[in-house]
Amino acid sequence: MTADDILRAKAAVFDLDGTLLDSMRCWSDIDARFLAKRGIDKVPDDYMLAIAHLGAEETAIYTKERFGLTDTPGEMMREWHADAVKFYTNEVELKPGALACLDKLKAAGVKLAVATASSEELYIPALKRCGIYGHFGAVASVNECARKKGFPDVYELVCGRLGINAAETVVFEDILVAIRGAKAGGFRTVGVYDEASERDAELIRAECDLYIHSFSELLDKI
């Protein structure tokens, strides 16, 4: 797939965290503080990748089991949520070139949508803060689906809301499991570099249809 093929697509579906939003450092900080309070001084290197495609409850269950915590999933989710709401409302930023890329695709008649693992309480303030709330014709969260981003469900859901099929859609994602999930549904994929998923960068590059280090790079080609 070439960059020009993106302009010819009928729809483009974007992940948020690590793809459009430069937000993974927020979660790294939240996780580090959360685990440090419980006597775990270092977040394991593979932890962020293990939870990146999960919803909040699945992340809490995984974290509780992995570290043998006594907190209930509900208690963990409330603590994470309070910290995250502050960040997404007041601090989160778009990745460089993301706004200009969205504007260019929208001007070309490409329908835009979001497929995210975040909840409404996080993604709505983030989209508004970054000035892109009105760019998207549809939004879907993995919390609405039986299966997570290792499967095509959330992409199929949001495309159904747009009235567009998979073959006419390009999915932008930053993690390997999500690229594989979208590909399993027949979607073309653009892998977007993020520091948090750097260890899988070569695998992502090999499996996606197009790989970019930044949206600024993509702008130079479309």
Backbone hydrogen bonds, N-H to C=O, Kabsch-Sander energy under -0.5 kcal/mol:
donor,donor_aa,acceptor,acceptor_aa,energy
5,D,2,T,-0.6
6,I,2,T,-0.7
6,I,3,A,-1.0
7,L,3,A,-0.9
8,R,4,D,-1.1
9,A,5,D,-0.6
9,A,6,I,-0.9
10,K,168,E,-1.9
11,A,168,E,-1.6
12,A,111,K,-2.8
13,V,170,V,-2.9
14,F,113,A,-2.8
15,D,172,F,-2.0
18,G,21,L,-2.0
19,T,16,L,-1.8
20,L,15,D,-0.8
20,L,16,L,-0.7
21,L,16,L,-2.8
22,D,93,E,-2.8
23,S,21,L,-1.7
26,C,23,S,-1.0
27,W,23,S,-1.2
28,S,24,M,-2.3
29,D,25,R,-2.5
30,I,26,C,-2.6
31,D,27,W,-2.7
32,A,28,S,-2.4
33,R,29,D,-2.4
34,F,30,I,-2.6
35,L,31,D,-2.7
36,A,32,A,-2.2
37,K,33,R,-1.8
38,R,35,L,-1.0
39,G,36,A,-1.8
40,I,35,L,-2.7
41,D,39,G,-0.7
47,Y,44,P,-1.6
48,M,44,P,-0.5
50,A,46,D,-1.8
51,I,47,Y,-1.5
52,A,48,M,-1.1
54,L,51,I,-1.8
59,T,55,G,-2.2
60,A,56,A,-2.3
61,I,57,E,-2.4
62,Y,58,E,-2.5
63,T,59,T,-2.8
64,K,60,A,-2.6
65,E,61,I,-2.3
66,R,62,Y,-2.9
67,F,63,T,-2.2
68,G,64,K,-0.9
69,L,64,K,-1.6
76,M,72,T,-2.2
77,M,73,P,-2.6
78,R,74,G,-2.0
79,E,75,E,-1.8
80,W,76,M,-2.5
81,H,77,M,-2.7
82,A,78,R,-2.0
83,D,79,E,-1.5
84,A,80,W,-2.6
85,V,81,H,-2.7
86,K,82,A,-1.2
87,F,83,D,-1.5
88,Y,84,A,-3.0
89,T,85,V,-1.8
90,N,86,K,-1.8
91,E,87,F,-2.9
92,V,87,F,-2.0
95,K,20,L,-2.8
98,A,95,K,-2.2
101,C,97,G,-2.0
102,L,98,A,-2.5
103,D,99,L,-2.6
104,K,100,A,-2.1
105,L,101,C,-2.3
106,K,102,L,-2.7
107,A,103,D,-2.4
108,A,104,K,-1.3
109,G,106,K,-1.6
110,V,105,L,-2.4
111,K,10,K,-2.5
113,A,12,A,-2.0
114,V,138,A,-1.9
115,A,14,F,-2.0
116,T,140,A,-2.3
122,L,119,S,-1.5
123,Y,119,S,-2.7
124,I,120,E,-1.9
126,A,122,L,-1.8
127,L,123,Y,-2.7
128,K,124,I,-2.2
129,R,125,P,-2.8
130,C,126,A,-2.2
131,G,128,K,-1.1
132,I,127,L,-2.5
133,Y,127,L,-0.9
135,H,132,I,-1.6
136,F,133,Y,-0.7
137,G,112,L,-2.9
138,A,112,L,-0.7
140,A,114,V,-2.2
142,V,116,T,-2.3
144,E,141,S,-2.0
145,C,142,V,-1.8
149,K,53,H,-1.2
151,F,148,K,-1.8
156,E,152,P,-2.5
157,L,153,D,-2.5
158,V,154,V,-2.1
159,C,155,Y,-2.1
160,G,156,E,-2.1
161,R,157,L,-1.4
162,L,158,V,-1.1
163,G,159,C,-1.6
164,I,159,C,-2.3
168,E,165,N,-1.1
169,T,166,A,-2.0
170,V,11,A,-2.1
171,V,188,R,-2.9
172,F,13,V,-3.1
173,E,171,V,-0.5
173,E,190,V,-2.3
179,I,175,I,-2.0
180,R,176,L,-2.5
181,G,177,V,-2.0
182,A,178,A,-2.6
183,K,179,I,-2.5
184,A,180,R,-2.0
185,G,181,G,-0.7
185,G,182,A,-1.0
186,G,183,K,-1.8
187,F,182,A,-2.0
188,R,166,A,-0.5
188,R,169,T,-1.5
190,V,171,V,-3.1
191,G,210,L,-2.9
192,V,173,E,-2.6
193,Y,191,G,-0.5
193,Y,212,I,-2.4
197,S,194,D,-1.3
198,E,195,E,-1.4
200,D,197,S,-1.6
201,A,198,E,-1.7
204,I,200,D,-2.8
205,R,201,A,-2.8
206,A,202,E,-1.8
207,E,203,L,-1.6
208,C,204,I,-2.5
209,D,189,T,-1.5
210,L,189,T,-1.2
212,I,191,G,-2.8
215,F,96,P,-0.8
216,S,96,P,-0.7
218,L,214,S,-1.3
219,L,215,F,-2.4
220,D,216,S,-1.1
221,K,218,L,-1.9
222,I,218,L,-1.0
